[in-house]
Amino acid sequence: MNKIIIVFGYCIFSISLLMTGCTKSAINEKDILGDWEAIKGDYQEINFSKEDDKQRFSAYLGGRLFTDGSWSITGKDITLNLSSGETEIWKDVKIDNGILSFDGGKQQYQRLKTVDQKIDELVTMLGTIKGINFSKPVDTTFTWNFDDIGEKKLKGKMIQATIPLTTDDYTDLSNAARKIVEFLTSKGFTPSEHNMTEIQSGAENGPIKILIKQLAPASYDPETDTPITIKGKTATLEIMCGVIE
C-alpha cells in the first residue's frame, strides 16, 4: 500500500513540475507590449498594442509602416494575421535579458530606444574611431535643409576633433572625414544631397540627421592670392547629430 502511495505521489509531483515548466515557457502578453527594434530581423521596428481587447501589430521599414494586423499568443508562439491577408507564425518566442527572439534566435528584437538615447549612443561610438580624438559631447542646435519643408532647426549633440595637417594639402582632414562617412554608412546612414556644401556633408537615418563640417586654414594669402604653407597647422572636424525640434 505504501509503495502505491509513493508511486502515486511521485506521479502527481512529476505532472506538477511538467505543468509548471509549461507555464513558465509560455509568453506573457504584458511582456511583449510596446515598441521593439531589430537586432536582426525582417522588420526594422515592430509594435504590439492592446486596446479595448483589440490586439494590434505594426511593423516598420525605413521609418515607414510596412505592414500591420492583429496578433495572438498560443503557448510559445505568436500568430500575426496581417491586413494583407497573410499569416505569420513566430515559433518558440522567448524574452531573455530584454531580447525578444524567435525561430531559434534567427530573429532578435530589443526594446526601442528613444531618439535621445540613440544620439548619445551614436556620439559615443563615433568617439571610438581610431586616429581621431574627439572632445566630449556638448548640446548644440544646427540647421538642416529638408527637401519638402525647407530649413529647420535641429537639436542634438556636437563633438569636435583637432586634425594636425602633416602636408601642404588637406589629405589628413579628408581622411578623417572619410572614416566618419564609412562608419555612418556601416550604421545605415545615407548621404543627404540637400545638405552638401564645400565644407560640410550631411547624412541621415530616419529622424536622426548628421552634419560633418571640415574647418581648415586657407592655403593661400587672401590679399595676394599666393599659395602659403599649411603644413604644421591644424584643422577642425565638427560632427553634429540631432533631430528636428
Backbone bond lengths (Angstrom), bond angles and torsions (degrees), N, CA, C in turn:
res aa  C-N    CA-C-N  psi(-1)  N-CA   C-N-CA  omega(-1)  CA-C   N-CA-C  phi
1 M - - - 1.468 - - 1.540 111.03 -
2 N 1.357 114.96 -44.04 1.456 119.57 179.55 1.513 111.81 -61.46
3 K 1.364 116.23 -37.50 1.460 120.01 179.05 1.519 111.01 -63.52
4 I 1.350 114.85 -39.75 1.466 119.50 -179.17 1.528 109.55 -63.81
5 I 1.351 115.48 -43.41 1.467 119.46 -179.82 1.521 111.20 -63.28
6 I 1.359 115.60 -41.93 1.469 119.98 179.55 1.519 111.36 -62.99
7 V 1.340 116.56 -46.13 1.471 120.92 179.66 1.516 110.52 -62.48
8 F 1.362 114.93 -43.32 1.462 119.33 -179.94 1.536 110.95 -62.78
9 G 1.344 114.53 -43.68 1.456 118.66 178.22 1.504 112.78 -63.07
10 Y 1.324 117.82 -39.69 1.456 122.53 177.45 1.524 111.31 -62.05
11 C 1.331 116.54 -39.94 1.472 120.91 179.88 1.527 110.43 -65.03
12 I 1.361 115.31 -43.96 1.466 118.90 178.52 1.518 110.80 -61.46
13 F 1.348 116.54 -43.14 1.469 122.21 178.69 1.518 111.52 -60.71
14 S 1.342 116.63 -43.20 1.469 121.60 -179.57 1.510 111.06 -65.10
15 I 1.345 115.80 -42.48 1.469 119.74 179.75 1.531 109.86 -64.75
16 S 1.350 114.69 -39.33 1.463 119.48 178.90 1.522 111.46 -61.77
17 L 1.340 116.65 -43.38 1.465 120.83 177.73 1.512 111.14 -62.37
18 L 1.334 116.13 -42.14 1.455 121.12 -178.81 1.521 110.84 -62.49
19 M 1.347 114.97 -44.39 1.465 119.12 -179.79 1.519 110.93 -65.98
20 T 1.343 115.71 -39.28 1.470 119.36 177.78 1.508 111.25 -62.48
21 G 1.341 116.30 -42.69 1.474 120.65 178.92 1.502 111.26 -61.70
22 C 1.342 117.05 -40.04 1.459 120.49 -179.67 1.528 109.99 -66.69
23 T 1.345 115.29 -39.60 1.462 118.87 -179.15 1.524 110.65 -63.76
24 K 1.328 116.77 -41.32 1.455 120.60 -178.43 1.524 111.81 -67.79
25 S 1.319 116.54 -32.24 1.452 119.24 -176.02 1.525 112.35 -81.11
26 A 1.355 116.90 -16.66 1.461 119.53 178.71 1.528 109.69 -70.19
27 I 1.334 116.71 154.54 1.458 121.47 -178.63 1.518 109.58 -85.55
28 N 1.295 117.08 136.36 1.454 122.61 172.84 1.528 107.89 -91.82
29 E 1.326 116.92 120.70 1.469 119.16 -175.40 1.522 112.57 -60.27
30 K 1.328 118.23 -28.15 1.463 120.47 178.20 1.527 111.73 -63.32
31 D 1.335 115.47 -27.93 1.467 119.71 -177.14 1.527 113.11 -75.82
32 I 1.346 117.45 -20.91 1.468 118.64 -176.81 1.521 112.99 -101.74
33 L 1.337 117.48 -11.18 1.460 120.01 -179.01 1.522 111.05 -62.66
34 G 1.329 115.90 141.05 1.459 120.85 177.54 1.515 113.01 114.16
35 D 1.339 114.84 -165.43 1.466 122.32 -174.39 1.525 111.30 -98.90
36 W 1.346 115.13 140.56 1.458 122.51 177.88 1.521 108.96 -134.40
37 E 1.340 116.44 150.67 1.460 120.73 174.80 1.518 109.82 -124.96
38 A 1.331 115.56 151.04 1.456 120.38 -172.68 1.522 112.77 -74.54
39 I 1.322 115.11 133.49 1.457 121.95 160.97 1.518 106.68 -86.46
40 K 1.320 115.38 -46.84 1.455 123.78 167.31 1.521 106.73 -154.04
41 G 1.317 115.71 127.06 1.455 118.63 -176.10 1.515 112.34 179.32
42 D 1.337 115.88 174.17 1.464 121.31 -177.94 1.522 112.22 -73.49
43 Y 1.340 116.40 -26.23 1.461 121.19 -177.39 1.524 110.43 -116.54
44 Q 1.320 116.43 151.43 1.467 120.95 179.20 1.530 110.48 -76.22
45 E 1.338 115.57 -43.50 1.456 121.23 177.83 1.524 108.77 -141.14
46 I 1.340 116.56 148.63 1.463 121.12 177.32 1.521 108.91 -136.15
47 N 1.340 115.52 156.47 1.461 120.73 178.49 1.525 109.36 -140.46
48 F 1.331 114.58 132.56 1.460 121.67 172.00 1.528 107.22 -112.47
49 S 1.330 116.51 125.78 1.460 119.86 178.87 1.525 109.73 -133.41
50 K 1.332 114.64 161.11 1.464 120.79 178.03 1.508 108.36 -144.20
51 E 1.327 116.40 121.83 1.453 121.52 -178.28 1.517 108.90 -145.80
52 D 1.330 116.03 126.07 1.471 121.56 -177.93 1.524 111.23 52.56
53 D 1.343 114.90 45.30 1.471 122.37 178.78 1.532 113.52 65.29
54 K 1.340 117.46 9.13 1.462 120.83 175.55 1.525 108.36 -99.60
55 Q 1.328 116.14 124.20 1.462 121.59 -177.89 1.527 108.73 -102.15
56 R 1.339 115.63 110.81 1.454 121.59 -174.35 1.522 110.88 -108.03
57 F 1.337 115.03 141.75 1.469 122.63 177.34 1.519 108.57 -122.46
58 S 1.346 116.37 136.70 1.467 122.00 175.95 1.522 109.00 -134.88
59 A 1.339 116.42 141.98 1.464 121.37 178.67 1.521 108.92 -132.00
60 Y 1.353 115.69 142.53 1.457 120.98 -174.06 1.528 111.17 -127.15
61 L 1.331 114.76 145.90 1.464 122.68 172.60 1.523 107.68 -135.61
62 G 1.331 116.50 133.28 1.458 120.05 179.32 1.511 113.61 60.20
63 G 1.339 117.29 29.45 1.452 121.26 179.02 1.513 114.30 79.44
64 R 1.334 118.06 4.10 1.462 122.25 -178.98 1.523 110.91 -120.05
65 L 1.353 115.37 150.02 1.460 119.76 176.66 1.516 109.54 -61.63
66 F 1.323 116.36 125.05 1.463 121.67 -179.35 1.525 111.67 -100.90
67 T 1.333 116.28 -42.93 1.460 120.73 177.52 1.512 109.09 -158.79
68 D 1.340 116.31 160.55 1.456 120.45 177.02 1.520 109.16 -151.21
69 G 1.312 115.54 178.56 1.455 120.33 -178.52 1.511 110.74 162.23
70 S 1.321 116.50 -150.60 1.457 121.42 178.95 1.525 109.67 -118.88
71 W 1.329 115.82 163.70 1.460 119.79 -178.96 1.526 110.11 -136.15
72 S 1.320 115.61 155.19 1.459 121.52 175.68 1.523 108.56 -150.57
73 I 1.322 115.38 157.25 1.462 121.78 -178.42 1.524 110.02 -113.82
74 T 1.312 115.49 132.91 1.458 121.87 171.91 1.521 107.59 -130.66
75 G 1.329 115.37 105.08 1.463 118.69 -178.23 1.508 111.75 62.61
76 K 1.326 116.91 -115.52 1.470 122.67 -179.76 1.530 112.19 -102.04
77 D 1.344 117.00 7.48 1.465 120.94 -176.79 1.531 111.00 -111.21
78 I 1.345 115.44 147.01 1.463 121.76 172.84 1.527 108.02 -112.80
79 T 1.332 115.78 127.07 1.461 121.04 177.17 1.523 109.21 -104.24
80 L 1.343 116.51 127.30 1.461 122.47 177.92 1.518 108.77 -109.16
81 N 1.326 116.63 118.37 1.464 121.93 173.64 1.522 107.41 -99.90
82 L 1.331 116.10 99.22 1.459 121.39 -171.74 1.522 111.74 -80.63
83 S 1.339 115.67 154.15 1.466 120.81 -179.12 1.524 112.06 -65.77
84 S 1.331 116.57 -17.58 1.468 121.09 177.28 1.526 112.10 -75.36
85 G 1.346 116.57 -9.48 1.458 120.62 -177.10 1.519 112.77 98.58
86 E 1.333 116.16 -9.64 1.460 120.25 178.84 1.528 111.17 -82.35
87 T 1.316 115.29 157.22 1.461 121.74 176.77 1.514 109.40 -124.67
88 E 1.333 115.84 129.36 1.459 121.94 174.84 1.521 108.96 -113.46
89 I 1.322 116.80 138.66 1.453 120.97 175.34 1.520 108.28 -121.11
90 W 1.321 115.52 115.83 1.459 120.97 177.40 1.525 108.07 -90.36
91 K 1.319 116.03 113.35 1.453 122.05 -173.41 1.533 112.20 -88.52
92 D 1.321 114.38 142.98 1.467 122.33 172.45 1.530 111.09 51.69
93 V 1.336 115.71 57.30 1.461 121.08 -179.56 1.526 109.94 -75.02
94 K 1.322 115.36 134.22 1.461 121.40 178.72 1.519 109.51 -132.41
95 I 1.327 115.75 149.94 1.460 121.12 171.25 1.517 106.53 -125.10
96 D 1.318 115.16 110.29 1.458 121.23 -175.35 1.528 109.47 -132.98
97 N 1.328 116.69 122.12 1.472 121.61 -178.29 1.525 112.36 54.20
98 G 1.337 115.54 39.59 1.457 120.25 177.04 1.516 114.74 79.95
99 I 1.338 117.69 4.17 1.466 121.83 -179.87 1.528 109.53 -106.80
100 L 1.321 116.39 121.72 1.460 122.16 174.13 1.525 108.22 -90.19
101 S 1.322 116.54 120.97 1.470 119.89 -178.12 1.529 109.99 -134.19
102 F 1.325 115.13 157.36 1.464 120.63 176.06 1.518 109.29 -157.48
103 D 1.330 115.40 175.33 1.470 121.28 -176.01 1.525 111.06 53.33
104 G 1.332 114.21 48.30 1.462 118.86 177.14 1.513 114.39 66.58
105 G 1.330 117.45 25.72 1.464 121.30 178.90 1.519 113.75 85.15
106 K 1.341 117.21 4.55 1.464 119.87 179.29 1.528 111.44 -68.30
107 Q 1.319 115.76 -26.28 1.466 120.09 176.37 1.522 107.92 -122.98
108 Q 1.343 115.66 131.95 1.456 121.02 -176.66 1.528 110.10 -139.26
109 Y 1.323 115.10 137.26 1.462 121.54 178.84 1.525 109.49 -132.49
110 Q 1.327 116.07 145.47 1.459 122.12 175.76 1.523 108.68 -120.42
111 R 1.325 115.52 161.90 1.455 119.28 179.34 1.532 110.41 -56.60
112 L 1.313 115.65 135.89 1.462 120.91 -177.60 1.523 110.84 -65.07
113 K 1.309 115.77 126.83 1.463 120.74 177.51 1.527 109.43 -79.57
114 T 1.322 116.08 152.90 1.456 120.04 173.66 1.531 108.70 -71.18
115 V 1.319 116.10 162.34 1.469 120.27 179.74 1.529 110.10 -60.80
116 D 1.335 116.46 -40.28 1.473 120.03 179.40 1.526 111.03 -62.22
117 Q 1.336 115.95 -40.91 1.464 119.81 177.72 1.527 110.95 -63.76
118 K 1.341 116.54 -39.74 1.466 120.59 179.64 1.528 111.02 -65.57
119 I 1.333 116.95 -39.61 1.463 120.53 179.08 1.524 110.09 -65.13
120 D 1.326 116.46 -46.26 1.469 120.14 179.06 1.528 110.86 -59.62
121 E 1.334 115.98 -42.20 1.466 120.31 -179.93 1.523 110.81 -65.79
122 L 1.349 116.32 -41.95 1.456 120.91 -179.64 1.521 111.37 -64.52
123 V 1.330 116.45 -44.37 1.464 120.95 179.39 1.529 110.61 -61.95
124 T 1.323 116.20 -39.96 1.467 120.71 177.87 1.526 110.79 -62.27
125 M 1.336 116.65 -43.56 1.470 120.40 179.94 1.522 111.54 -67.30
126 L 1.329 117.25 -38.15 1.468 120.27 177.17 1.530 110.19 -60.75
127 G 1.322 115.55 -36.23 1.451 120.22 -179.28 1.515 114.63 -68.28
128 T 1.339 117.22 -9.94 1.463 120.80 179.98 1.527 113.23 -97.35
129 I 1.338 117.44 0.17 1.463 120.06 -179.81 1.527 109.89 -64.44
130 K 1.308 115.55 128.05 1.468 120.66 -175.95 1.528 111.67 -66.21
131 G 1.324 114.44 140.35 1.459 120.10 175.43 1.511 114.39 88.18
132 I 1.355 117.10 -3.28 1.463 120.23 179.07 1.526 108.20 -127.90
133 N 1.310 116.69 120.70 1.461 120.99 -179.01 1.524 109.75 -101.04
134 F 1.318 115.57 101.79 1.460 120.88 -177.75 1.527 111.82 -88.25
135 S 1.319 114.89 152.56 1.460 121.53 174.12 1.532 109.18 -76.01
136 K 1.320 115.39 171.97 1.457 118.99 175.09 1.532 109.22 -68.89
137 P 1.342 117.59 145.54 1.471 119.96 -178.79 1.525 112.16 -66.36
138 V 1.330 115.01 143.89 1.469 121.22 175.71 1.524 108.41 -129.70
139 D 1.338 116.15 156.53 1.456 120.52 177.23 1.527 109.75 -66.38
140 T 1.327 116.15 145.68 1.460 119.48 -179.13 1.528 110.10 -154.89
141 T 1.311 115.93 164.15 1.466 123.22 168.28 1.518 107.39 -130.09
142 F 1.315 116.41 148.25 1.461 119.98 178.15 1.523 109.26 -152.28
143 T 1.318 115.53 165.09 1.464 121.82 -176.22 1.527 110.07 -95.94
144 W 1.335 115.09 134.30 1.468 121.38 177.90 1.520 108.58 -124.71
145 N 1.321 116.49 134.50 1.458 121.77 -178.90 1.528 110.03 -95.79
146 F 1.338 116.13 107.86 1.469 121.53 176.88 1.527 109.48 -87.08
147 D 1.331 116.06 142.35 1.464 118.92 -176.07 1.527 112.76 -70.66
148 D 1.355 118.35 -19.38 1.459 119.88 -176.21 1.535 113.88 -110.45
149 I 1.336 117.31 -28.42 1.476 119.75 -176.14 1.522 113.05 -118.34
150 G 1.329 117.47 5.16 1.456 120.92 177.45 1.519 113.42 79.32
151 E 1.316 116.58 -154.19 1.460 121.55 -175.13 1.526 111.37 -81.38
152 K 1.340 115.13 135.84 1.457 121.82 177.37 1.523 109.45 -138.01
153 K 1.318 115.27 151.20 1.459 120.63 176.57 1.526 109.97 -80.11
154 L 1.323 115.77 134.78 1.453 121.97 176.48 1.524 109.24 -113.76
155 K 1.321 115.69 147.45 1.456 121.65 179.88 1.511 109.15 -118.20
156 G 1.332 116.90 136.14 1.456 118.63 -179.18 1.509 113.26 -177.43
157 K 1.334 116.18 -137.66 1.460 122.92 -176.62 1.526 110.48 -125.84
158 M 1.343 115.68 153.42 1.468 120.94 176.19 1.519 109.43 -132.13
159 I 1.332 115.22 139.68 1.457 121.56 170.36 1.526 108.18 -126.84
160 Q 1.333 116.65 151.14 1.461 122.04 -178.93 1.521 110.06 -129.30
161 A 1.317 114.55 152.29 1.463 120.15 175.20 1.522 108.85 -138.19
162 T 1.327 116.01 137.74 1.464 121.42 174.39 1.518 108.85 -91.27
163 I 1.338 115.51 125.70 1.462 121.41 -176.04 1.531 109.36 -110.61
164 P 1.326 118.51 111.64 1.476 120.21 175.57 1.527 110.64 -66.83
165 L 1.313 116.66 136.06 1.465 121.46 178.82 1.533 108.45 -98.06
166 T 1.311 115.60 115.41 1.470 120.54 -175.54 1.522 112.68 -100.09
167 T 1.341 116.11 -1.39 1.470 120.07 178.55 1.528 108.76 -133.82
168 D 1.298 115.76 176.83 1.461 119.89 179.10 1.530 112.09 -90.05
169 D 1.302 116.49 23.28 1.460 120.52 171.60 1.532 107.52 -134.70
170 Y 1.317 116.91 -167.14 1.466 120.61 -174.88 1.529 112.04 -106.55
171 T 1.324 116.18 29.76 1.463 120.39 -178.07 1.527 112.37 -58.41
172 D 1.314 117.23 -44.20 1.469 121.20 -178.14 1.528 111.27 -61.58
173 L 1.323 115.63 -42.73 1.467 120.29 179.61 1.530 110.53 -67.55
174 S 1.315 116.72 -43.21 1.470 121.15 179.47 1.525 111.53 -62.46
175 N 1.339 116.16 -40.79 1.470 120.07 179.67 1.530 111.28 -65.02
176 A 1.330 116.24 -39.32 1.462 119.86 178.27 1.532 110.64 -65.05
177 A 1.327 116.58 -43.99 1.463 120.51 178.57 1.530 110.92 -63.55
178 R 1.329 116.16 -37.55 1.471 120.36 179.12 1.523 111.07 -62.56
179 K 1.328 117.20 -39.51 1.464 120.67 177.56 1.526 110.89 -60.56
180 I 1.324 115.79 -40.06 1.462 120.30 179.28 1.524 110.40 -64.48
181 V 1.324 116.67 -46.29 1.463 121.23 -179.36 1.529 111.12 -62.68
182 E 1.327 117.11 -42.05 1.464 120.77 179.02 1.519 111.02 -63.07
183 F 1.329 116.73 -40.33 1.457 120.38 178.19 1.527 110.81 -64.03
184 L 1.318 116.98 -46.70 1.461 120.90 -178.93 1.526 111.17 -63.12
185 T 1.320 116.87 -39.53 1.464 120.70 177.91 1.525 110.67 -60.86
186 S 1.329 116.25 -39.25 1.472 120.22 179.39 1.523 111.42 -67.08
187 K 1.341 117.39 -19.55 1.458 122.04 179.82 1.529 112.23 -99.16
188 G 1.324 116.80 11.24 1.454 120.44 175.17 1.510 116.05 91.42
189 F 1.335 118.17 8.44 1.461 120.90 178.08 1.528 110.27 -80.59
190 T 1.321 115.64 147.63 1.460 121.47 178.46 1.530 108.96 -124.59
191 P 1.341 118.02 152.72 1.471 120.68 -178.69 1.527 111.76 -63.91
192 S 1.328 115.76 147.62 1.458 122.02 174.46 1.519 108.62 -112.01
193 E 1.309 116.21 104.97 1.472 120.41 -174.97 1.525 112.17 -67.80
194 H 1.334 117.09 -19.31 1.464 120.28 179.91 1.523 112.10 -81.98
195 N 1.326 117.11 -1.30 1.463 120.85 -179.03 1.525 111.67 -128.86
196 M 1.331 115.01 33.41 1.460 121.76 178.58 1.519 110.38 -107.32
197 T 1.334 116.20 128.09 1.463 121.57 172.93 1.527 107.40 -136.37
198 E 1.340 116.06 -173.40 1.460 119.78 -179.94 1.523 112.15 -65.96
199 I 1.335 116.96 -29.34 1.469 118.96 -175.43 1.531 113.47 -113.23
200 Q 1.321 118.26 0.84 1.452 118.74 -179.19 1.526 111.32 -144.50
201 S 1.321 115.55 157.17 1.467 122.13 173.13 1.517 108.04 -136.50
202 G 1.324 115.50 152.51 1.454 120.52 -178.48 1.515 111.37 -119.44
203 A 1.331 115.47 149.83 1.461 121.26 176.55 1.522 107.43 -142.85
204 E 1.336 116.21 151.34 1.457 119.11 -177.48 1.520 111.56 -146.13
205 N 1.318 113.44 152.24 1.468 121.61 175.41 1.521 106.47 -146.58
206 G 1.342 116.41 99.27 1.452 120.07 -175.28 1.520 110.26 62.85
207 P 1.329 118.18 -130.92 1.474 120.43 -177.55 1.519 114.11 -77.03
208 I 1.324 117.89 -13.53 1.466 120.92 -175.80 1.527 110.04 -87.55
209 K 1.324 115.78 125.67 1.461 123.01 -179.40 1.527 109.21 -117.32
210 I 1.331 115.64 144.93 1.468 120.42 -179.00 1.525 109.98 -133.70
211 L 1.325 114.86 132.49 1.462 121.42 172.43 1.524 108.81 -111.50
212 I 1.336 115.49 133.45 1.465 121.87 176.21 1.520 106.93 -114.17
213 K 1.328 117.21 112.36 1.457 121.46 -178.86 1.517 110.70 -107.94
214 Q 1.348 115.43 133.42 1.459 121.75 177.56 1.533 108.23 -111.07
215 L 1.326 115.36 112.81 1.463 121.23 -179.09 1.517 108.55 -111.52
216 A 1.335 115.61 115.47 1.470 119.80 -173.41 1.525 111.13 -133.10
217 P 1.333 117.08 153.72 1.473 120.27 176.33 1.526 110.34 -68.83
218 A 1.310 115.38 151.84 1.469 120.22 179.56 1.521 110.03 -69.24
219 S 1.342 114.71 145.67 1.468 119.96 179.78 1.532 111.04 -99.93
220 Y 1.323 115.36 17.08 1.459 119.65 178.07 1.522 109.26 -147.21
221 D 1.306 116.17 157.80 1.461 122.20 177.59 1.530 108.29 -80.47
222 P 1.346 118.44 119.25 1.467 120.19 -176.37 1.524 114.14 -63.96
223 E 1.335 117.41 -21.98 1.468 119.86 -179.65 1.522 112.04 -85.08
224 T 1.331 116.39 -40.88 1.473 119.71 -176.34 1.530 112.51 -104.72
225 D 1.347 115.81 -11.91 1.456 121.74 -179.01 1.530 112.27 62.09
226 T 1.326 116.00 25.88 1.464 119.72 177.72 1.523 109.82 -98.99
227 P 1.333 117.54 148.30 1.467 120.63 -178.33 1.527 111.81 -63.51
228 I 1.325 116.43 142.41 1.462 122.14 173.95 1.527 108.62 -130.56
229 T 1.299 116.63 156.88 1.459 119.66 -177.23 1.526 111.23 -76.57
230 I 1.312 116.28 140.63 1.465 121.11 174.31 1.527 110.16 -114.67
231 K 1.330 115.88 -2.71 1.462 120.41 178.83 1.531 109.63 -61.01
232 G 1.335 115.85 130.52 1.450 120.48 -178.67 1.525 113.40 94.12
233 K 1.326 116.89 -11.89 1.459 120.54 176.92 1.540 109.43 -88.44
234 T 1.318 117.13 -178.04 1.460 120.67 -179.64 1.525 110.88 -127.55
235 A 1.325 114.42 153.03 1.464 122.08 173.42 1.525 107.70 -118.91
236 T 1.314 116.19 169.47 1.462 121.10 -179.29 1.526 110.30 -125.71
237 L 1.331 115.25 136.21 1.456 122.40 176.06 1.527 107.51 -112.15
238 E 1.322 116.49 121.18 1.463 121.39 178.75 1.531 109.88 -112.02
239 I 1.322 115.91 130.36 1.469 120.79 176.75 1.517 107.59 -119.50
240 M 1.338 116.44 120.74 1.454 122.03 178.73 1.518 110.51 -117.79
241 C 1.317 115.98 124.38 1.463 122.36 -179.07 1.529 108.39 -117.13
242 G 1.312 117.48 131.81 1.456 117.60 -179.36 1.515 113.78 -167.15
243 V 1.343 113.78 178.32 1.470 122.57 176.32 1.500 107.68 -132.57
244 I 1.324 116.88 163.31 1.453 121.43 -177.88 1.526 109.97 -64.28
245 E 1.322 116.05 138.86 1.481 120.33 -177.08 1.521 110.33 -71.80
